[in-house]
Amino acid sequence: MTLAELPTGWRVWNEEPDGRIILAYRPDVFDSETFPAPCLPTIYVTNGSPQRRPGAGSVETDHWQVKLFLEPEVAVGTDSFDDRPAAIDGAIETARAFDDGGVDYRAAYQVPREAYLDRLDELIGREE
């Protein structure tokens, strides 16, 4: 697969040649008026270290990760891949799962945000 096969609503936010990729979901509506900008769903494709210490992400590893973030500190799973093309395929599948309502983003929140999550359900067409 290629990034051109992203589901509708997902955009390439940043792509480094042979490096990290950031995908964003509907940046047109996460504009601080319609939806809170810090809640912009993003998918990171990286071969940086998964450790959370400062600077760890800039240390390259032998495997690639795909991680979906609902907010900067709210992640929904991490998948590992052997190389960048496989990680890109994984990122597209993650984007499709999110778009199809296959990601349980409500479970990722320790503090319920029902009003926001109800609006997010409406945005992606997910019916409870």
DRENFI-782467 format. One line per 10 residues: number of its first residue (from 1); their letters; for each residue x, y, z of N, C-alpha, C. Coordinates in steps of 0.1 Angstrom, whole numbers, plus 2048, in hexadecimal, padded with zeros to 3 digits. Example, Ala and Ser with C-alpha at 12.3 -4.5 7.8 and 13.67 -1.06 7.14 Angstrom:
2
1) AS) 884 7C7 84E 87B 7D3 84E 884 7DF 84E | 880 7EA 847 889 7F5 847 881 800 84F
//
This chain:
128
1) MTLAELPTGW) 808 7F4 800 800 800 800 809 80D 800 | 803 817 7FC 809 824 7FD 801 82E 805 | 807 839 809 800 843 810 7F4 849 808 | 7F5 848 7FB 7EA 84D 7F3 7DD 845 7F5 | 7DE 839 7FC 7D3 831 7FF 7CC 833 80C | 7D0 83E 813 7CA 842 820 7BB 844 81E | 7B4 840 828 7A5 842 828 7A2 851 828 | 796 854 823 792 862 823 792 868 831 | 797 874 832 798 87A 83F 7A6 87A 845 | 7AE 870 841 7BC 870 846 7C5 877 83C
11) RVWNEEPDGR) 7CE 87F 841 7D8 886 839 7E6 884 83E | 7EF 884 835 7FE 884 838 801 892 83E | 804 892 84B 807 89E 852 816 8A2 850 | 81E 897 850 82D 899 84F 833 88B 84A | 83C 88C 841 843 880 83C 852 883 83A | 85A 87D 842 868 87E 840 86D 874 836 | 876 877 82D 87B 86D 823 881 861 82B | 87B 856 828 880 849 82E 87F 849 83D | 877 853 843 876 854 852 868 854 856 | 867 85C 861 85A 85D 868 84F 863 860
21) IILAYRPDVF) 843 85E 862 837 863 85B 82C 866 866 | 825 871 865 81A 875 86D 80E 877 865 | 804 86F 868 7F7 870 862 7ED 877 86B | 7E4 880 866 7DB 887 86E 7CD 884 869 | 7C3 883 872 7B5 881 86F 7AD 88E 86F | 7A8 891 864 79F 89D 862 7A4 8A9 869 | 7B0 8AE 865 7B6 8BA 86A 7AD 8C6 867 | 7A4 8C5 85D 79B 8D0 85A 790 8D2 865 | 78D 8C8 86D 783 8CA 878 789 8CB 886 | 795 8C6 888 79C 8C8 894 7A3 8D5 895
31) DSETFPAPCL) 79B 8E0 895 7A0 8ED 893 79E 8F6 89F | 79A 8F0 8AB 798 8F8 8B7 78A 8FE 8B7 | 783 8FE 8AC 775 903 8AC 76B 8F7 8AC | 76D 8EE 8A2 764 8E3 8A0 768 8D8 8AA | 775 8D4 8AA 77A 8CA 8B3 787 8D0 8B9 | 78B 8CC 8C5 797 8D1 8CB 7A4 8CD 8C3 | 7AC 8D6 8BF 7B8 8D4 8B8 7C1 8C9 8BF | 7C3 8CA 8CC 7CC 8C0 8D2 7C7 8B1 8D1 | 7BA 8B0 8CD 7B4 8A2 8CC 7B5 89D 8BE | 7BD 8A3 8B5 7BF 89E 8A8 7C4 890 8A8
41) PTIYVTNGSP) 7BD 886 8A3 7C2 879 8A2 7CE 878 898 | 7D9 872 89D 7E4 871 894 7EA 863 895 | 7F0 85F 88A 7F7 852 889 805 855 887 | 80E 850 88F 81C 851 88D 822 844 888 | 82B 846 87E 832 83A 878 841 83E 87B | 848 836 883 856 83A 886 85E 82E 88A | 86B 830 888 874 825 88C 87C 82B 898 | 877 835 89F 87D 83B 8AA 87B 832 8B7 | 883 833 8C0 881 82C 8CD 874 82F 8D3 | 86D 824 8D8 860 826 8DF 861 82B 8ED
51) QRRPGAGSVE) 86D 82C 8F2 86F 831 900 86A 83F 901 | 865 843 90D 85F 850 90F 869 85A 914 | 875 857 916 87E 861 91B 881 86B 910 | 885 878 914 888 882 90A 893 87E 900 | 890 880 8F4 899 87D 8E9 899 86F 8E4 | 892 866 8EB 892 858 8E7 88D 856 8D9 | 883 85D 8D5 87D 85C 8C8 886 85E 8BD | 891 865 8BF 89A 868 8B4 8A5 85D 8B3 | 8A4 853 8BB 8AE 848 8BA 8A7 83D 8B2 | 8AD 83B 8A6 8A7 831 89D 8A9 823 8A2
61) TDHWQVKLFL) 89F 81B 89F 89F 80C 8A3 89E 804 896 | 89E 7F7 898 89E 7EE 88C 88F 7EA 888 | 886 7EF 890 878 7EC 88C 870 7F9 88C | 864 7F8 885 85B 804 883 84F 802 88C | 84A 80D 890 83E 80D 898 833 816 892 | 827 812 894 81B 81A 890 813 81C 89D | 811 829 8A1 809 82C 8AD 7FF 836 8AA | 7F2 833 8AE 7E7 83D 8AD 7E6 845 8BA | 7E6 852 8B8 7E4 85B 8C4 7D7 862 8C2 | 7CF 863 8CC 7C2 86A 8CC 7C5 878 8D1
71) EPEVAVGTDS) 7CF 87A 8DA 7D4 886 8DF 7E3 884 8E2 | 7EA 88E 8E5 7F9 88B 8E7 7FC 881 8F2 | 7F4 87F 8FC 7F6 875 907 7ED 86A 906 | 7E4 869 8FC 7DA 85E 8FB 7DD 856 8EF | 7E3 84A 8F1 7E7 841 8E6 7DE 835 8E6 | 7DB 830 8DA 7D3 824 8D8 7DB 81A 8D1 | 7E3 812 8D8 7EA 807 8D2 7F7 80B 8CA | 800 802 8CA 80C 803 8C2 80E 7F6 8BB | 811 7F7 8AE 814 7EB 8A6 823 7EC 8A1 | 82A 7E1 8A1 838 7E1 89C 839 7DA 88F
81) FDDRPAAIDG) 843 7DF 887 845 7D9 879 854 7D8 876 | 857 7CF 86D 865 7CD 86A 86B 7D8 861 | 863 7DF 859 869 7E9 850 85E 7F4 84E | 863 7FF 848 85A 80B 845 84E 808 83C | 850 800 831 844 7FD 829 839 7F6 830 | 83D 7EC 839 834 7E4 840 82D 7EE 84B | 834 7F7 850 82F 801 85A 825 80A 853 | 828 80E 847 81E 816 83F 811 80F 83D | 813 802 839 807 7F9 837 7FF 7F9 845 | 806 7F7 850 800 7F6 85D 7F9 804 860
91) AIETARAFDD) 7FF 80F 85D 7F9 81C 860 7EC 81E 858 | 7EC 819 84B 7E0 81A 843 7D5 812 849 | 7D9 806 84D 7CF 7FD 854 7C9 803 861 | 7D2 809 868 7CE 810 875 7C4 81C 871 | 7C8 823 867 7BF 82E 863 7B1 829 85E | 7B1 81E 857 7A5 818 852 79C 813 85E | 7A3 80D 868 79C 808 874 796 813 87B | 79D 81E 87D 798 82A 884 78C 82F 87C | 78D 831 86F 783 836 866 776 82D 866 | 778 820 867 76D 817 867 767 814 875
101) GGVDYRAAYQ) 76C 81B 87F 766 81A 88D 76C 80E 894 | 777 808 88F 77D 7FC 895 787 7FF 8A0 | 789 80B 8A4 792 80F 8AE 789 813 8BA | 78C 80D 8C6 784 810 8D2 78B 81B 8D9 | 789 827 8D4 791 833 8DA 78B 837 8E7 | 77F 833 8EA 779 837 8F7 781 830 903 | 785 823 900 78C 81C 90A 79A 822 90E | 79F 82A 905 7AC 830 907 7AC 83C 911 | 7A0 841 914 79F 84C 91E 79D 847 92C | 7A5 84C 935 7A3 849 943 798 852 949
111) VPREAYLDRL) 798 85E 944 78E 868 949 784 869 93D | 777 865 93F 76E 866 934 76C 874 92E | 76B 874 921 768 881 91A 75C 87E 911 | 751 87B 917 746 876 910 741 87F 905 | 740 88C 908 73B 896 8FE 744 896 8F1 | 751 897 8F4 75B 897 8E9 75A 88A 8E1 | 75A 87E 8E8 75A 871 8E2 74D 86F 8DA | 742 874 8DF 736 873 8D7 737 87B 8CA | 73D 887 8CA 73F 88F 8BE 749 888 8B5 | 753 881 8BA 75D 87A 8B2 755 86E 8AB
121) DELIGREE) 74D 867 8B3 745 85C 8AD 73D 861 8A1 | 737 86D 8A2 72F 873 897 738 876 88B | 744 87B 88E 74D 87F 883 751 873 87B | 754 868 881 758 85D 879 74D 854 875 | 740 857 879 735 850 875 733 843 87D | 738 843 88A 737 837 892 72A 839 89A | 722 82E 89A 716 82E 8A2 717 825 8AD | 713 82A 8B9 714 822 8C5 709 818 8C6
//
